[in-house]
Amino acid sequence: MRNISGQLIILAIISMVIFGPLGCDSHPSKNEITAFSSYGLEGVLVKDANLSTIRSAIELTRNDTILTTATLLFGSDSLSFNHTLGLFDSVFAHQISPDTAYGAGNYSLTVIDPGKYADTLTVAVGGSFGMTISDPPNHQWRPTDGIVSLDWSGSAMAEGYVMAAVKSNLAYSGAGYSVYAGEQVTAGSLRPDSAFYLNAGSVVDTGMYYIYLFAYNGSPDKQFADKLLPVPIPTQLPPSIDVGDLEGHFGSLVVAAFDSLHVVSQ
């Protein structure tokens, strides 16, 4: 009996040396997996005087998987998954009218993944504004006329502007030319060789053109913005969201009422 007891004591000592003391305060194994979720948000809000609407589209992902059951609110307005807007799949969207429903100001964008994540971002939306073609004054352009000059009243709170041109029958189709105009400016010019020519600037593409101006805030997602705007934006701006576990692009665009220009060959 004494030999068995002695053997048990020796085994206990060996176990303590190899495995260490056991109990509630023991450290976790280095191989233990800690759950972590990262979220991505890509989206845009477009306030368009030509359609008298405000439309938004947002794709939300968790660990690169599209979320379908999250709650998204812009101010007090809910975004619906696979909204009847019908322009996108697997996207939260909403549409309201008129375009003046959101004045210039800061708005909350609330993102909730029930039981896992919740945060509220601040989104700036610019004010409505007007734009006109100042040169050529008769709104008819010929190859000998040079640049096309635009003047605008300015959008309250806008960070910058985009000038755009497209054949009148191709607006909202993904066609057209656009260029960033700069920040805190109220005038700019379009290069005809880029906006009105075919074949690398050798043939004038005559016809009626619509000239647009967009005021932007933040970093609108180009993929969604290009489907909601009359003309695609030039390039994707740098990411605007980096808050804890949430990263991505979001911004607003305000579209002024278009002006028209007749392009002729001579």
Secondary structure as UniProt FT lines:
FT   HELIX           2..19
FT   TURN            24..25
FT   TURN            30..31
FT   STRAND          39..48
FT   TURN            49..52
FT   STRAND          53..62
FT   TURN            63..64
FT   STRAND          65..66
FT   STRAND          71..74
FT   TURN            75..76
FT   STRAND          77..81
FT   TURN            84..85
FT   STRAND          92..96
FT   HELIX           99..101
FT   STRAND          105..113
FT   TURN            114..116
FT   STRAND          117..125
FT   STRAND          131..135
FT   TURN            137..138
FT   STRAND          140..141
FT   TURN            143..144
FT   STRAND          148..152
FT   TURN            156..157
FT   STRAND          160..167
FT   HELIX           168..170
FT   TURN            171..174
FT   STRAND          177..182
FT   STRAND          187..190
FT   HELIX           192..195
FT   STRAND          197..198
FT   TURN            199..202
FT   STRAND          203..204
FT   STRAND          207..218
FT   HELIX           222..228
FT   STRAND          241..243
FT   TURN            244..245
FT   STRAND          246..255
FT   STRAND          259..263
//
